[in-house]
């Protein structure tokens, strides 16, 4: 004769069902056996556009001078520059014609 709140018992039942489930899925769900696909050599699409222009190569510039007060990492250098030079341009993206389309600035 005691009234039971079905909402509370359904929440408890849902919690029990959640706890009964395995914590990690079986390993076979993580790995896909695609060894046969790796053996097949994919042929390039004949309709794919061909590259245009000259091939680019890396140029070596002048060696950097050794300065003792340089930050230990690139991230530390960016942080130092950003705090001393707020609103200065940090990164600029160019389009194919060489015009600046986006400019990222430092901020405090």
Secondary structure, DSSP 8 states (H G I E B T S, - for coil): -----HHHHHHHHHHHHHHHS-SS--GGGT----HHHHHS-----TTS----S--------------TT--SSHHHHHHHHHHHSTT-EEEEEE-TTS-EEEEEE---
